[in-house]
């Protein structure tokens, strides 16, 4: 799990259960995307306010692409 801590002490990350995030204080969780199959059984990841990634043969591949995109383009960004 990657954590991004700004100079004011706010922590930003992709949600996961590797650590208890409440140790940092109050939390706000927002949906970043939707991973859904299409009518042909292929999987797509629609980033909210961003691109549609896919198609993928497996849901796990769509989830991995989603995570990679969010880590590079949201977590690595200077602002929300």
Secondary structure, 3 states (H helix, E strand, C coil): CCEEECCCCCEEECCCCCCCHHHHCCCCCCCCEEEEECCCCCEEEEECCCCEEEEECCHHHHHHHHHHHHHHHHHCCCCC
